[in-house]
Amino acid sequence: MVTTLGSQLSLQLTALVLRVADPTPEPEDVKAGWPALGLFLLLVGFVVFLFFSLVKRLRNVETARKTGVYGDAPETDGTPNETGADPAVDPATEPGGDPSGERGDAPPTPRA
Protein backbone atom coordinates (compact mmCIF):
# COMPACT_ATOMS: atom_id res chain seq x y z
CA MET A 1 0.00 0.00 0.00
CA VAL A 2 2.82 2.38 0.89
CA THR A 3 4.79 1.67 -2.30
CA THR A 4 1.73 2.21 -4.50
CA LEU A 5 0.95 5.53 -2.85
CA GLY A 6 4.59 6.62 -3.11
CA SER A 7 4.83 5.75 -6.81
CA GLN A 8 1.57 7.58 -7.61
CA LEU A 9 2.76 10.63 -5.72
CA SER A 10 6.11 10.64 -7.55
CA LEU A 11 4.35 10.35 -10.93
CA GLN A 12 2.08 13.28 -10.17
CA LEU A 13 4.98 15.34 -8.88
CA THR A 14 7.02 14.57 -12.01
CA ALA A 15 4.11 15.59 -14.25
CA LEU A 16 3.70 18.85 -12.35
CA VAL A 17 7.41 19.68 -12.59
CA LEU A 18 7.44 18.99 -16.32
CA ARG A 19 4.36 21.12 -16.88
CA VAL A 20 5.88 24.08 -15.02
CA ALA A 21 9.40 23.75 -16.45
CA ASP A 22 8.45 23.24 -20.12
CA PRO A 23 5.43 25.27 -21.11
CA THR A 24 3.79 24.42 -24.43
CA PRO A 25 4.16 27.23 -26.98
CA GLU A 26 1.11 28.76 -28.59
CA PRO A 27 0.28 27.55 -32.14
CA GLU A 28 0.90 31.00 -33.66
CA ASP A 29 4.42 31.02 -32.16
CA VAL A 30 5.50 27.81 -33.91
CA LYS A 31 6.82 27.95 -37.49
CA ALA A 32 9.45 26.02 -39.44
CA GLY A 33 10.78 28.91 -41.51
CA TRP A 34 12.77 29.18 -44.72
CA PRO A 35 16.05 27.70 -43.42
CA ALA A 36 14.25 24.46 -42.55
CA LEU A 37 12.71 24.30 -46.04
CA GLY A 38 16.13 24.92 -47.61
CA LEU A 39 17.71 22.19 -45.50
CA PHE A 40 14.92 19.78 -46.42
CA LEU A 41 15.33 20.48 -50.16
CA LEU A 42 19.10 20.10 -49.83
CA LEU A 43 18.64 16.69 -48.24
CA VAL A 44 16.19 15.64 -50.96
CA GLY A 45 18.71 16.67 -53.61
CA PHE A 46 21.45 14.70 -51.85
CA VAL A 47 19.29 11.56 -51.76
CA VAL A 48 18.52 11.90 -55.49
CA PHE A 49 22.26 12.27 -56.20
CA LEU A 50 23.01 9.13 -54.16
CA PHE A 51 20.31 7.21 -56.03
CA PHE A 52 21.73 8.03 -59.46
CA SER A 53 25.25 7.28 -58.25
CA LEU A 54 24.11 3.87 -56.99
CA VAL A 55 22.44 3.08 -60.32
CA LYS A 56 25.65 4.00 -62.16
CA ARG A 57 27.79 1.80 -59.90
CA LEU A 58 25.40 -1.13 -60.28
CA ARG A 59 25.57 -0.82 -64.08
CA ASN A 60 29.39 -0.87 -63.88
CA VAL A 61 29.29 -3.98 -61.70
CA GLU A 62 26.90 -5.74 -64.11
CA THR A 63 29.12 -4.89 -67.09
CA ALA A 64 32.20 -6.17 -65.23
CA ARG A 65 30.38 -9.37 -64.30
CA LYS A 66 29.38 -9.97 -67.93
CA THR A 67 32.97 -9.51 -69.11
CA GLY A 68 34.28 -11.98 -66.54
CA VAL A 69 36.19 -9.63 -64.25
CA TYR A 70 35.07 -11.47 -61.11
CA GLY A 71 36.32 -14.90 -62.23
CA ASP A 72 33.12 -16.09 -63.90
CA ALA A 73 33.08 -17.12 -67.55
CA PRO A 74 32.30 -14.15 -69.80
CA GLU A 75 28.73 -14.09 -71.05
CA THR A 76 28.08 -14.07 -74.79
CA ASP A 77 25.05 -12.67 -76.54
CA GLY A 78 24.38 -15.96 -78.36
CA THR A 79 25.57 -14.83 -81.80
CA PRO A 80 28.53 -16.64 -83.37
CA ASN A 81 31.72 -14.68 -83.91
CA GLU A 82 32.99 -13.83 -87.41
CA THR A 83 34.93 -17.08 -87.86
CA GLY A 84 32.13 -19.24 -86.53
CA ALA A 85 34.54 -20.98 -84.15
CA ASP A 86 34.12 -21.43 -80.44
CA PRO A 87 36.05 -18.56 -78.75
CA ALA A 88 36.97 -20.84 -75.84
CA VAL A 89 38.80 -23.33 -78.10
CA ASP A 90 42.40 -22.56 -78.96
CA PRO A 91 43.20 -23.86 -82.48
CA ALA A 92 46.87 -24.32 -81.61
CA THR A 93 46.05 -26.97 -79.03
CA GLU A 94 43.34 -28.76 -81.02
CA PRO A 95 44.27 -31.88 -83.02
CA GLY A 96 44.79 -30.82 -86.62
CA GLY A 97 44.87 -27.17 -85.63
CA ASP A 98 47.49 -24.71 -86.81
CA PRO A 99 50.22 -24.50 -84.11
CA SER A 100 51.45 -21.16 -85.47
CA GLY A 101 48.23 -19.52 -84.36
CA GLU A 102 47.59 -18.11 -87.84
CA ARG A 103 44.16 -18.33 -89.34
CA GLY A 104 43.21 -18.12 -92.95
CA ASP A 105 42.54 -20.10 -96.11
CA ALA A 106 46.20 -20.87 -96.91
CA PRO A 107 47.08 -24.56 -96.90
CA PRO A 108 49.31 -25.76 -94.07
CA THR A 109 53.04 -25.65 -94.76
CA PRO A 110 54.78 -29.05 -94.96
CA ARG A 111 57.19 -29.92 -92.20
CA ALA A 112 60.59 -31.40 -92.79
Secondary structure as UniProt FT lines:
FT   HELIX           2..21
FT   HELIX           27..29
FT   HELIX           34..67
FT   TURN            68..70
FT   TURN            82..83
FT   TURN            87..88
FT   TURN            91..93
FT   TURN            95..96
FT   TURN            99..100
//
